[in-house]
């Protein structure tokens, strides 16, 4: 009897231990950038009690630097990482394909797709073109190096494009070999922008599982063996508790800031604020707001693959447009400022990625708006400098007032709604009209006038 109770207790303890297993689900929806990379890296920390981490992914791609940060974290993770393309209609394109290949297990929801992982560089709208089919003649513009690589150059054999493509191909091949996945498709995804549906990906050995939802996924991968840095490990995910984590306000704010178009606007607002503060000191609000926006723009720039020559051109353009207001250059500085700002916007991003491109219409519109605002503010400033003083003691000279009281040797007069002490070389009397001739501190020198001399 005692033995039976002991066995029952052990069985109950085993069931409770199995139920205590937790799987952390990181919901990543959108472009792969600094915000999503920070979210995933944070989710892969403190995983001592976690059985596995599932990255529920839906992305059109993103930045190469952020993608490599995520992959490094996955490869070094002490617990299994499963990339799961979901929900239905989702995709793991470009950077998402690399992340899926790097994961210990790869899964997809029905009606999803992956692939199209060709690198795209600035100035190359189409990226690298697909390799020609056997028997197709190579374009005349292709140089021998391009033909050897199996690439058709989109800009007359651009060496940088070949290097980026070859580097990406070697990287995804190494990940495919590490995880035992389809190497041929991995190379086609980079060189030919090939894509696969969920069913085709399972059939071609690109993914391990097709699952309808996370509980179905955990049920299917239960018992599968994966290789971790510390050795092999069998998953125990059946019936595990699911801990779903969504990006918090900090990551959402990072996602908003990590946008080159917003960074460009913040930089201009910051410049406007400081310009107004320096030309009209004393108000304070434009200067404070400008400094904050400028710092936020610099923070956004350091998160992105920024070409700092582009930032310098944008800043030079703003300076030239401001100088046009104060210097008689007949429009040369203004036109040069707009040109510098447009060129700076075009050179701003080193690598083009989904969600991180700066369009030409936006750049031109922003430059024209910046020129208009600076010219307007500068014109109003210059006009205000030429106006006569509208307040202060200097405006009292020649004004007319009325004596209100005589107290011995002192006299007082009402001038422009204010009470002033006055003195005169001639006798004064209460109710007498006076004209101010000089100012000595807080005492006005006046002369009496009669009603006939009033103007």
Buried (B, 14 or more C-beta within 10 A) or exposed (E): EEEEEEEEEEEEEEEEEBEEBBBBBBBBBBBBBBBBBBBBBBBBEEBEEBBBBBBBBBBBBBBBBBBBBBBEBBBEBEBBBBBBBBBEEBBBBBBBBBBBBBBBBBBBBBEBBBBBBBBBBBEBEEBBBBBBEEEEEEBEEBBEEBBEBBBBBBBEBBEEBBEBBBEBBEBBBBBBEEBEBBBEBBBBBBBBBBBBBBBBBBEEBBBBBBBEBBBBBBBBBBEBEBEBEEEEBEBBBBEBEBBEBEBEEEBEEBBEBBBBBBBBBBBBBBBBBBBBBEBBEEEEEBBEBBBBBBEBBBBBBEBBBBBEEBBEBBBBBBBBBBBBBEEEEEEEBBBBBBBBBBBBBBBBBBBBBBBBBBEEEBBBEBBEEBBEBBBEBBEEBEEEEEEEEEEEEEEBEEEBBEBBEBEEEEBBBBBEEEEBEBBBEEEBEEEBBBBBEEBEEEBBBBBBBEEEEEE
